[in-house]
Every structure is written in C-alpha cells, then in structure tokens.
Amino acid sequence: MSSSEITFADFEKVDIRVGTIVEAEAFPEARKPAFKLKIDFGGDIGVKKSSAQITVHYTPETLVGRQVLGVVNFPPRQIGPFRSEVLTLGFEDANGAIVLAAVEQSVPNGQKLM
C-alpha cells in the first residue's frame, strides 16, 4: 500500500487521543476474533467503546490498565450487536496479528497526538 501526501490541515482533522482501557471482554458475536473495550479518554471525551481484533497478543486481563491510542472523531460503527465509538490503533506484525499502538510513558488520558 503506497501513501500519498496530505497537508498538515488534513492531519489535524484526525483526532488521535490516548486513553486507558478500563474494561475488556470477549466479543463472541464478531465475525473475526475480537474484544469489546471500554477506554477512558479523560474529562472532555469520557469513556468510549471500541471493538478491536487484538486477540492474538492480548487477553482481557492484560488489556485493563493499558494506555492505547484511538481515533475519537470517526462516526460510530455498528459491529453486530455492538456500537464501536472509537478506532483503537495498532500495527500488523509479520503474521498479520495486530499489535497495539501505545505511548512509551504514562500520560494523562485525553492527550492529543501532536
């Protein structure tokens, strides 16, 4: 996949924030293995729900308390019976399994990627 240039104004439209996973559970109704997450993005945004196909490298127990990055200004998506409100970000490993994008050190929930 090739990338094309965008302007800085285009980048500014994507609202990527850091949040802490406060709940994680299996999502057996999903077509592909996934977890249902609740992520706390801090005061202005609050707790949002996300469906994430991250079952290869993570368990619900290892996810709770972890800070992750998410796009908070996409419209919600209905995924089966679940309404996903944010896109949790990650990268594919060599086998195609998702590895979460995260911050190196703890930062306040809701901080925007600059």
Long-range contacts (C-beta under 8 A, 24 or more apart in sequence): 13-73, 14-71, 14-73, 15-71, 15-72, 15-73, 15-112, 16-69, 16-70, 16-71, 16-72, 16-89, 16-112, 16-113, 17-41, 17-42, 17-45, 17-69, 17-70, 17-72, 17-109, 17-110, 17-111, 17-112, 17-113, 18-67, 18-68, 18-69, 18-70, 18-103, 18-107, 18-108, 18-109, 18-110, 18-111, 18-113, 19-45, 19-48, 19-67, 19-68, 19-70, 19-86, 19-109, 19-110, 20-65, 20-66, 20-67, 20-68, 20-109, 21-63, 21-64, 21-65, 21-66, 21-67, 21-68, 22-47, 22-64, 23-64, 24-58, 24-60, 24-61, 24-63, 24-64, 25-60, 26-60, 27-51, 27-80, 27-82, 29-80, 29-81, 29-82, 30-79, 30-80, 30-82, 31-80, 34-79, 35-60, 35-63, 36-82, 37-63, 37-88, 39-68, 39-70, 39-86, 39-88, 40-109, 41-70, 41-72, 41-86, 41-109, 41-110, 42-108, 42-109, 42-110, 42-111, 43-110, 44-110, 45-72, 45-110, 48-72, 48-85, 48-86, 49-82, 49-83, 49-84, 49-85, 49-86, 50-84, 50-85, 50-86, 50-87, 50-88, 51-79, 51-82, 51-84, 52-88, 52-90, 52-98, 53-98, 54-88, 54-90, 54-97, 54-98, 54-100, 56-95, 56-97, 56-98, 57-93, 57-97, 57-98, 57-99, 57-100, 58-100, 66-100, 66-102, 67-102, 67-103, 67-106, 67-107, 67-109, 68-100, 68-101, 68-102, 69-100, 69-101, 69-102, 69-103, 69-113
